[in-house]
Amino acid sequence: MIVITGAAGFIGSVLTGKLNKKGVEDLIVVDDFSRPEKNKNLENKKFIQQIDRDDFFQWFDEHGKEVSFVLHIGARTDTTEFDKNVFDILNLNYSKQVWTRCSDYRIPLIYASSAATYGMGEHGYNDNHEIVKKLRPLNPYGESKNNFDKWVLKQTGTPPFWAGLKFFNVYGPNEYHKGRMASVIFHAFNEIKETGRVKLFRSHNPEYKDGEQLRDFVYVKDLTEVILFLMKNQPASGLYNLGTGKARTFLDLAKSTFAALNRKPDIEFIDTPKDIRDKYQYFTEANMGKLRAAGYADVFTGLEEGVGDYVRNYLEESKYY
């Protein structure tokens, strides 16, 4: 059996669907299933059992020897939440319990870290373990992810294989429930549908023109392919960046969304809110050298192609993966 935590969420549900497409149905899906709009992500998915996250560890202690792999994707991902206790409970301490059981029961583990651990990028975007203790995330969410990475790297008892994946800017189907935390593509699509235009933040950095702030946008379908590769090949355990390795501008993203809708671009620039302006990132780009060295050779979906697929095959039809 394969356990997927956060299975009703954005990435977890696409991963569940990807495994189903590969013929894998012996899945245990774990989440907080109290939100009907989120549970739609799991409709038509095949799995053995659905377990509430609060009941998971009791189940795990009863069935641990039957589990072949754990994909710990579940987390509180709200970057605007500033109650540190929420992240300590859901992201840090919960993850420690997952890790400890995987170590005890000798189960391989892949867990979701985040590029939010890199903060302003003052130490670069390199997934080597030496810089983890130096990183200064910009919010409690990023801190919780980095605190778990730091804890992991100190452990002498480990799962037989483990990988902590630093997800960059992930976009794609099944994020309807995420509200303001959904991807920029999701919001751009809805804004164009409602108003015919897109608003982007103006640059307050003289080194960047308006709309030319850069992010590493990665399509969720690519992300699941990397996870399947790691599950199958189990290279050296450690932290791995998961982006594309090629940063693109918000202007590129907006134009790609208009193109997918066959509309002429209409883009307006607005001031970045003062409360986030001093912490606003102008550049993120994953160094993908470690994953490539581990043998992952697939080409990542280009922004235009990924946005086109997402808009035309999912958002336009309100479809799920």
C-alpha positions as a printed NumPy array, in Angstrom:
array([[  0.   ,   0.   ,   0.   ],
       [  1.059,   3.563,  -0.714],
       [  0.008,   6.329,   1.676],
       [ -0.637,   9.848,   0.338],
       [ -1.192,  12.619,   2.887],
       [ -2.859,  15.804,   1.683],
       [ -4.527,  13.589,  -0.922],
       [ -7.595,  15.827,  -1.368],
       [ -5.431,  18.89 ,  -1.94 ],
       [ -4.011,  20.333,  -5.142],
       [ -0.78 ,  18.356,  -5.564],
       [ -1.916,  15.31 ,  -3.583],
       [ -5.003,  14.742,  -5.729],
       [ -3.099,  15.098,  -9.01 ],
       [ -0.543,  12.625,  -7.651],
       [ -3.365,  10.236,  -6.743],
       [ -4.743,  10.567, -10.278],
       [ -1.296,  10.048, -11.814],
       [ -0.796,   6.83 ,  -9.846],
       [ -4.252,   5.659, -10.936],
       [ -3.274,   6.283, -14.58 ],
       [ -0.249,   4.057, -13.98 ],
       [ -2.544,   1.304, -12.699],
       [ -1.803,   1.884,  -9.014],
       [ -4.966,   1.725,  -6.911],
       [ -3.764,   0.291,  -3.578],
       [ -3.684,   3.777,  -2.074],
       [ -4.499,   5.068,   1.401],
       [ -5.587,   8.712,   1.139],
       [ -5.181,  10.939,   4.193],
       [ -6.493,  14.487,   4.654],
       [ -8.937,  16.721,   6.478],
       [-12.061,  15.806,   4.518],
       [-14.33 ,  18.444,   6.041],
       [-14.38 ,  20.727,   2.954],
       [-16.764,  19.539,   0.191],
       [-15.197,  21.777,  -2.473],
       [-11.785,  20.224,  -1.774],
       [-13.12 ,  16.67 ,  -1.782],
       [-14.191,  17.118,  -5.412],
       [-10.512,  16.628,  -6.258],
       [-10.836,  12.948,  -5.308],
       [-14.032,  12.203,  -7.21 ],
       [-13.483,   9.348,  -9.69 ],
       [-10.127,   8.495,  -8.079],
       [ -9.512,   4.908,  -6.989],
       [ -8.101,   4.055,  -3.56 ],
       [ -8.519,   1.503,  -0.781],
       [ -9.348,   3.71 ,   2.182],
       [ -9.855,   7.334,   3.175],
       [ -8.5  ,   8.313,   6.611],
       [ -8.904,  11.596,   8.462],
       [ -5.534,  13.12 ,   9.277],
       [ -6.344,  13.074,  13.031],
       [ -6.868,   9.305,  12.889],
       [ -3.894,   8.562,  10.669],
       [ -1.252,   7.714,  13.248],
       [ -3.488,   5.219,  15.036],
       [ -4.109,   3.553,  11.65 ],
       [ -0.38 ,   3.732,  10.833],
       [  0.595,   1.942,  14.043],
       [ -1.854,  -0.838,  13.198],
       [ -0.911,  -1.188,   9.515],
       [  2.647,   0.141,   9.245],
       [  4.089,  -3.184,   8.134],
       [  1.728,  -3.241,   5.152],
       [  2.818,   0.164,   3.805],
       [  5.355,   0.178,   0.96 ],
       [  5.79 ,   3.948,   0.509],
       [  4.639,   7.217,   2.101],
       [  4.109,  10.382,   0.056],
       [  3.711,  13.108,   2.674],
       [  2.265,  16.003,   0.66 ],
       [ -0.159,  17.354,   3.26 ],
       [  0.642,  20.697,   4.882],
       [ -0.793,  24.05 ,   5.839],
       [  0.371,  26.177,   2.898],
       [ -1.148,  29.596,   3.659],
       [  1.709,  32.117,   3.44 ],
       [ -0.56 ,  34.816,   4.92 ],
       [ -1.173,  32.832,   8.124],
       [  1.007,  34.181,  10.928],
       [ -0.028,  31.928,  13.818],
       [  3.182,  29.962,  14.278],
       [  1.396,  27.372,  16.416],
       [ -0.714,  26.275,  13.449],
       [  2.432,  25.492,  11.456],
       [  4.153,  23.844,  14.42 ],
       [  1.247,  21.433,  14.766],
       [  0.461,  20.668,  11.114],
       [  3.776,  21.122,   9.298],
       [  6.508,  20.464,  11.849],
       [  5.29 ,  18.084,  14.548],
       [  2.949,  16.102,  12.286],
       [  5.786,  15.627,   9.811],
       [  8.118,  14.469,  12.596],
       [  5.619,  11.752,  13.474],
       [  5.42 ,  10.658,   9.834],
       [  9.226,  10.535,   9.616],
       [  9.603,   8.59 ,  12.878],
       [  7.122,   5.918,  11.81 ],
       [  8.711,   5.583,   8.364],
       [ 12.06 ,   5.118,  10.101],
       [ 10.687,   2.579,  12.567],
       [  8.755,   0.573,   9.975],
       [ 11.492,   0.931,   7.3  ],
       [  9.247,   2.657,   4.756],
       [ 10.624,   4.945,   2.009],
       [  9.374,   8.542,   2.341],
       [  8.991,  11.493,  -0.002],
       [  7.793,  14.699,   1.621],
       [  6.914,  18.188,   0.446],
       [  9.349,  20.897,   1.431],
       [  9.164,  24.271,  -0.316],
       [ 11.167,  26.903,  -2.158],
       [  9.739,  29.266,   0.485],
       [ 12.615,  27.995,   2.647],
       [ 15.029,  30.094,   0.542],
       [ 13.679,  33.445,   1.738],
       [ 14.979,  36.303,  -0.37 ],
       [ 17.434,  33.974,  -2.093],
       [ 20.46 ,  35.609,  -0.509],
       [ 22.151,  32.196,  -0.346],
       [ 21.017,  31.201,  -3.823],
       [ 18.558,  28.464,  -4.761],
       [ 20.843,  25.464,  -4.376],
       [ 19.537,  22.323,  -2.691],
       [ 22.787,  21.453,  -0.936],
       [ 22.415,  20.586,   2.724],
       [ 25.135,  22.95 ,   3.946],
       [ 23.051,  26.108,   3.474],
       [ 19.847,  24.864,   5.132],
       [ 20.787,  26.17 ,   8.57 ],
       [ 21.639,  29.589,   7.081],
       [ 18.3  ,  30.111,   5.319],
       [ 15.939,  32.848,   6.491],
       [ 12.379,  32.242,   5.214],
       [ 10.066,  35.249,   4.931],
       [  6.995,  33.854,   6.73 ],
       [  5.943,  31.218,   9.285],
       [  5.   ,  28.787,   6.499],
       [  8.514,  28.887,   5.044],
       [ 10.004,  28.701,   8.536],
       [  7.997,  25.566,   9.352],
       [  9.228,  23.859,   6.182],
       [ 12.839,  24.844,   6.826],
       [ 12.617,  23.835,  10.49 ],
       [ 11.545,  20.353,   9.423],
       [ 14.357,  20.148,   6.849],
       [ 16.839,  21.139,   9.555],
       [ 15.413,  18.548,  11.943],
       [ 15.567,  15.834,   9.249],
       [ 19.218,  16.503,   8.52 ],
       [ 20.094,  15.957,  12.188],
       [ 18.419,  12.555,  12.409],
       [ 20.503,   9.403,  12.742],
       [ 17.448,   7.173,  12.333],
       [ 16.074,   7.571,   8.82 ],
       [ 13.724,   5.832,   6.387],
       [ 15.574,   3.47 ,   3.991],
       [ 15.136,   6.18 ,   1.318],
       [ 13.884,   9.717,   1.751],
       [ 13.57 ,  12.853,  -0.355],
       [ 12.414,  16.313,   0.687],
       [ 11.183,  18.157,  -2.411],
       [ 11.499,  21.932,  -2.521],
       [  8.514,  22.805,  -4.703],
       [  8.827,  26.119,  -6.553],
       [  5.782,  27.902,  -8.076],
       [  3.474,  24.998,  -8.864],
       [  0.41 ,  25.516, -11.06 ],
       [ -2.16 ,  23.285, -12.694],
       [ -5.522,  21.536, -12.28 ],
       [ -7.273,  20.801,  -8.971],
       [ -6.515,  24.098,  -7.235],
       [-10.085,  25.46 ,  -7.367],
       [-10.382,  25.27 ,  -3.572],
       [ -7.2  ,  27.195,  -2.746],
       [ -8.624,  30.729,  -2.816],
       [ -5.963,  33.431,  -2.684],
       [ -3.258,  30.753,  -2.375],
       [ -4.037,  29.412,  -5.869],
       [ -1.492,  30.006,  -8.639],
       [ -1.161,  33.288, -10.514],
       [ -2.395,  31.514, -13.66 ],
       [ -5.626,  30.541, -11.893],
       [ -6.22 ,  34.125, -10.767],
       [ -5.223,  35.581, -14.153],
       [ -7.714,  33.286, -15.913],
       [-10.561,  34.376, -13.649],
       [ -9.588,  38.039, -13.875],
       [ -9.561,  37.932, -17.684],
       [-12.938,  36.176, -17.723],
       [-14.461,  38.782, -15.398],
       [-12.797,  42.025, -16.526],
       [-10.944,  41.307, -19.766],
       [ -7.64 ,  42.376, -18.256],
       [ -4.942,  41.273, -15.801],
       [ -3.374,  43.328, -13.027],
       [  0.298,  42.72 , -12.235],
       [  2.494,  44.266,  -9.575],
       [  4.585,  47.197, -10.695],
       [  8.331,  46.84 , -10.136],
       [  9.775,  48.845,  -7.255],
       [ 13.282,  47.648,  -8.067],
       [ 15.195,  49.675, -10.676],
       [ 16.865,  46.49 , -11.947],
       [ 13.532,  45.069, -13.148],
       [ 10.96 ,  46.564, -15.498],
       [  7.252,  46.309, -14.653],
       [  6.057,  42.72 , -15.038],
       [  9.562,  41.363, -15.478],
       [  9.843,  39.974, -11.982],
       [ 10.909,  36.332, -12.381],
       [  9.644,  33.051, -10.945],
       [ 10.305,  29.382, -11.627],
       [  6.824,  28.139, -12.606],
       [  6.498,  24.343, -12.659],
       [  3.505,  22.404, -14.022],
       [  2.002,  20.011, -11.491],
       [  2.029,  17.167, -14.049],
       [  5.837,  17.455, -14.248],
       [  6.054,  17.456, -10.482],
       [  4.226,  14.116, -10.29 ],
       [  6.552,  12.627, -12.917],
       [  9.54 ,  13.537, -10.732],
       [  7.903,  11.885,  -7.713],
       [  7.283,   8.689,  -9.683],
       [ 10.908,   8.727, -10.851],
       [ 12.175,   9.053,  -7.274],
       [  9.858,   6.307,  -6.062],
       [ 11.128,   3.92 ,  -8.721],
       [ 14.839,   4.752,  -8.722],
       [ 15.496,   5.853,  -5.136],
       [ 18.778,   7.706,  -5.728],
       [ 20.769,   9.246,  -2.864],
       [ 18.489,  10.442,  -0.068],
       [ 18.314,  14.18 ,   0.52 ],
       [ 16.694,  17.485,  -0.335],
       [ 15.909,  18.104,  -4.007],
       [ 14.766,  21.259,  -5.782],
       [ 11.669,  20.785,  -7.903],
       [ 11.235,  23.614, -10.373],
       [ 12.117,  23.793, -14.059],
       [ 15.485,  25.502, -13.704],
       [ 14.307,  28.321, -15.978],
       [ 12.745,  31.448, -14.479],
       [ 10.061,  33.267, -16.472],
       [  8.44 ,  36.677, -16.043],
       [  4.948,  37.426, -14.796],
       [  4.49 ,  39.244, -18.099],
       [  5.199,  35.963, -19.935],
       [  2.687,  34.225, -17.709],
       [ -0.044,  36.804, -18.309],
       [  0.528,  36.813, -22.074],
       [  0.418,  32.995, -22.119],
       [ -2.947,  33.065, -20.335],
       [ -4.377,  35.566, -22.818],
       [ -3.019,  33.464, -25.707],
       [ -4.64 ,  30.312, -24.33 ],
       [ -7.951,  32.188, -24.325],
       [ -7.333,  33.602, -27.826],
       [ -7.519,  37.129, -26.466],
       [ -5.366,  40.193, -27.001],
       [ -3.308,  41.025, -23.89 ],
       [ -4.632,  43.84 , -21.69 ],
       [ -2.311,  44.255, -18.715],
       [ -2.452,  46.903, -15.996],
       [  0.292,  47.512, -13.448],
       [ -0.526,  48.338,  -9.833],
       [  1.703,  49.156,  -6.875],
       [  2.917,  46.249,  -4.785],
       [  1.221,  46.61 ,  -1.371],
       [  3.489,  48.375,   1.099],
       [  3.102,  45.655,   3.727],
       [  4.803,  43.078,   1.473],
       [  6.967,  45.337,  -0.664],
       [ 10.157,  44.956,   1.396],
       [  9.85 ,  41.154,   1.279],
       [  8.813,  40.85 ,  -2.345],
       [ 10.984,  38.46 ,  -4.376],
       [ 12.124,  39.634,  -7.8  ],
       [ 13.828,  36.397,  -8.816],
       [ 13.54 ,  32.689,  -8.006],
       [ 15.033,  29.874, -10.049],
       [ 15.675,  26.299,  -9.002],
       [ 19.151,  24.888,  -9.451],
       [ 18.176,  21.479, -10.851],
       [ 21.673,  20.006, -10.972],
       [ 21.155,  17.495,  -8.158],
       [ 18.01 ,  15.951,  -9.657],
       [ 19.631,  15.797, -13.109],
       [ 22.723,  14.155, -11.608],
       [ 20.416,  11.602,  -9.984],
       [ 19.321,  10.563, -13.477],
       [ 16.14 ,  12.525, -14.126],
       [ 16.313,  13.375, -17.838],
       [ 12.744,  14.341, -18.811],
       [ 12.158,  17.8  , -20.277],
       [  9.995,  20.099, -18.159],
       [  6.871,  21.541, -19.763],
       [  7.424,  25.064, -21.088],
       [  5.33 ,  27.863, -19.613],
       [  3.316,  28.507, -22.779],
       [  2.547,  24.811, -23.247],
       [  1.678,  24.25 , -19.58 ],
       [ -0.552,  27.304, -19.311],
       [ -2.246,  26.366, -22.591],
       [ -3.018,  22.849, -21.364],
       [ -4.21 ,  24.08 , -17.96 ],
       [ -6.458,  26.82 , -19.345],
       [ -7.966,  24.965, -22.302],
       [ -8.344,  21.479, -20.854],
       [ -9.201,  22.271, -17.222],
       [-10.096,  25.871, -16.342],
       [-12.238,  26.542, -19.421],
       [-14.247,  23.389, -18.746],
       [-14.078,  23.527, -14.919],
       [-12.594,  20.045, -15.117],
       [-10.428,  18.138, -12.654],
       [ -7.393,  15.995, -13.275]])
